[in-house]
Amino acid sequence: MKTILRVFSTLFLLLLGGVVGGGIALLFAPQSGRATRANLSSKGVRIAENIKEELGIARHQATHRINTISRDVRHKALALEGQLQEMVEEQGQAVKETIGVIPELFKSNGR
């Protein structure tokens, strides 16, 4: 989760830096408006490509993390299932033993 937040934070800062840099470029640009717009457009395309790349990396990392967590949960569920089955069998055996003693209790009380 922290990795995803870090990626989005980085992407936001990249985008913000691009906007601020573009604004400063407009203010101090010694070139024509057309050239400035072309320059800003190409920078925007590069920023968009960087964002796509970062999102792809984040998606890959998130998928890997989800798969790892899912696998771990499955293993733990199977282990718990085995422990629960053992407990049920032990309790079943204890109940059978207790039931087996009941007739003897009646005999010893003289009934």
KEKE-3310 file (N, C-alpha, C; in steps of 0.2 Angstrom, whole numbers, plus 5000, padded with zeros to 4 digits):
npx = (5004:5010:5019:5011:5005:5017:5021:5010:5011:5024:5021:5011:5019:5028:5019:5015:5027:5029:5019:5022:5035:5032:5024:5033:5042:5034:5034:5047:5052:5062:5057:5045:5027:5022:5033:5035:5023:5024:5035:5031:5021:5028:5035:5024:5020:5031:5030:5017:5020:5030:5022:5013:5022:5026:5014:5012:5022:5018:5006:5010:5018:5008:5000:5008:5010:4997:4995:5005:5000:4988:4991:4998:4987:4979:4988:4988:4975:4973:4981:4975:4963:4967:4971:4959:4952:4959:4956:4942:4942:4948:4940:4928:4933:4934:4921:4916:4923:4918:4904:4905:4908:4897:4887:4894:4894:4881:4879:4888:4882:4871:4860)
npy = (4994:5006:5008:5010:5022:5030:5030:5036:5048:5052:5053:5063:5074:5075:5079:5091:5098:5099:5107:5119:5121:5123:5135:5144:5143:5149:5162:5167:5164:5165:5163:5161:5160:5149:5141:5139:5133:5121:5115:5114:5105:5094:5091:5088:5076:5068:5068:5062:5049:5045:5044:5034:5023:5023:5020:5007:5000:5001:4994:4982:4979:4979:4969:4958:4959:4956:4943:4937:4939:4933:4919:4917:4918:4907:4896:4898:4896:4883:4877:4880:4874:4861:4860:4863:4852:4842:4846:4844:4830:4826:4831:4824:4811:4812:4814:4802:4794:4799:4796:4782:4779:4782:4771:4763:4771:4771:4758:4757:4765:4757:4755)
npz = (5000:5004:4994:4983:4986:4987:4973:4967:4973:4969:4955:4955:4960:4949:4939:4944:4945:4931:4927:4934:4929:4916:4916:4921:4910:4900:4904:4904:4891:4877:4864:4851:4852:4846:4845:4858:4862:4855:4861:4875:4872:4868:4880:4888:4882:4885:4899:4901:4895:4905:4916:4912:4912:4925:4931:4926:4932:4945:4945:4941:4953:4963:4959:4960:4974:4979:4974:4982:4995:4994:4992:5004:5013:5009:5012:5026:5029:5026:5035:5047:5045:5046:5059:5066:5062:5069:5082:5082:5081:5092:5102:5099:5102:5116:5120:5116:5125:5137:5136:5136:5150:5157:5158:5167:5179:5182:5186:5197:5206:5210:5203)
capx = (5000:5014:5022:5006:5005:5023:5021:5005:5014:5029:5017:5008:5025:5030:5014:5015:5033:5029:5015:5026:5040:5029:5022:5040:5045:5030:5036:5054:5054:5064:5055:5039:5022:5021:5038:5034:5018:5027:5040:5027:5017:5032:5036:5018:5020:5036:5027:5012:5024:5033:5016:5011:5027:5026:5008:5013:5026:5014:5001:5014:5020:5002:4997:5013:5009:4991:4996:5008:4996:4983:4995:4999:4981:4977:4992:4986:4968:4974:4984:4970:4958:4970:4971:4952:4950:4962:4952:4936:4943:4950:4934:4924:4935:4933:4914:4914:4925:4913:4898:4907:4909:4890:4884:4897:4892:4874:4881:4891:4877:4867:4854)
capy = (5000:5012:5008:5013:5029:5033:5030:5041:5055:5054:5055:5070:5079:5076:5083:5098:5101:5100:5113:5125:5123:5126:5142:5148:5144:5154:5169:5169:5161:5170:5160:5163:5157:5143:5136:5137:5128:5114:5113:5112:5099:5088:5090:5085:5070:5064:5067:5057:5043:5043:5042:5027:5019:5022:5016:5000:4997:5001:4989:4975:4978:4978:4962:4953:4959:4953:4936:4934:4939:4927:4913:4916:4917:4900:4892:4898:4893:4876:4875:4881:4869:4855:4861:4862:4845:4838:4847:4841:4823:4825:4832:4818:4805:4814:4813:4795:4791:4801:4792:4775:4779:4783:4765:4761:4776:4769:4751:4758:4768:4752:4756)
capz = (5000:5004:4987:4978:4988:4985:4966:4966:4976:4964:4949:4956:4960:4942:4935:4947:4942:4924:4926:4936:4924:4909:4917:4921:4903:4896:4907:4902:4885:4872:4858:4849:4856:4842:4847:4865:4863:4853:4866:4880:4870:4868:4887:4890:4880:4889:4906:4900:4895:4911:4920:4910:4914:4933:4933:4924:4937:4951:4943:4942:4960:4966:4957:4963:4981:4980:4973:4987:5001:4993:4993:5011:5016:5007:5016:5033:5030:5026:5042:5052:5044:5049:5067:5068:5061:5074:5088:5082:5082:5099:5106:5098:5106:5123:5121:5116:5132:5143:5135:5138:5157:5160:5161:5173:5184:5185:5189:5203:5211:5212:5199)
cpx = (5004:5018:5018:5006:5011:5023:5016:5008:5020:5026:5014:5014:5028:5026:5015:5021:5033:5024:5018:5031:5037:5027:5028:5043:5041:5032:5042:5056:5056:5061:5048:5034:5021:5026:5037:5029:5020:5031:5036:5023:5022:5034:5030:5018:5025:5033:5022:5015:5027:5027:5014:5016:5027:5019:5008:5017:5022:5009:5004:5016:5014:4999:5002:5011:5002:4991:5000:5004:4990:4985:4996:4993:4979:4981:4990:4979:4969:4977:4979:4965:4961:4970:4964:4950:4953:4958:4946:4937:4944:4944:4929:4926:4934:4926:4913:4917:4920:4907:4899:4907:4902:4887:4887:4895:4885:4875:4884:4887:4871:4860:4853)
cpy = (5006:5013:5012:5020:5033:5034:5036:5048:5057:5057:5062:5075:5080:5080:5090:5101:5103:5106:5119:5127:5126:5133:5146:5149:5149:5161:5171:5166:5166:5168:5162:5158:5150:5138:5134:5132:5121:5111:5110:5105:5093:5086:5086:5078:5065:5063:5062:5050:5040:5041:5035:5022:5017:5018:5009:4997:4996:4995:4982:4974:4976:4971:4957:4953:4955:4946:4933:4934:4933:4920:4911:4914:4910:4895:4892:4895:4886:4873:4875:4876:4862:4855:4860:4855:4841:4839:4844:4833:4821:4826:4826:4812:4806:4812:4806:4791:4793:4797:4785:4774:4779:4777:4762:4765:4773:4762:4752:4762:4763:4753:4751)
cpz = (5000:4997:4983:4980:4986:4977:4964:4968:4971:4957:4950:4956:4953:4938:4938:4945:4935:4923:4928:4931:4918:4910:4917:4914:4899:4898:4904:4895:4880:4865:4857:4852:4853:4845:4854:4866:4861:4858:4872:4878:4870:4875:4890:4888:4884:4896:4906:4899:4901:4916:4919:4912:4921:4935:4931:4929:4943:4950:4944:4949:4964:4965:4960:4971:4983:4979:4979:4993:5000:4994:5000:5015:5015:5011:5023:5034:5030:5032:5047:5051:5047:5056:5069:5067:5067:5081:5088:5083:5089:5104:5105:5102:5113:5124:5121:5123:5137:5142:5138:5146:5160:5162:5167:5179:5187:5188:5196:5209:5213:5208:5194)
residu = (MET:LYS:THR:ILE:LEU:ARG:VAL:PHE:SER:THR:LEU:PHE:LEU:LEU:LEU:LEU:GLY:GLY:VAL:VAL:GLY:GLY:GLY:ILE:ALA:LEU:LEU:PHE:ALA:PRO:GLN:SER:GLY:ARG:ALA:THR:ARG:ALA:ASN:LEU:SER:SER:LYS:GLY:VAL:ARG:ILE:ALA:GLU:ASN:ILE:LYS:GLU:GLU:LEU:GLY:ILE:ALA:ARG:HIS:GLN:ALA:THR:HIS:ARG:ILE:ASN:THR:ILE:SER:ARG:ASP:VAL:ARG:HIS:LYS:ALA:LEU:ALA:LEU:GLU:GLY:GLN:LEU:GLN:GLU:MET:VAL:GLU:GLU:GLN:GLY:GLN:ALA:VAL:LYS:GLU:THR:ILE:GLY:VAL:ILE:PRO:GLU:LEU:PHE:LYS:SER:ASN:GLY:ARG)
# end
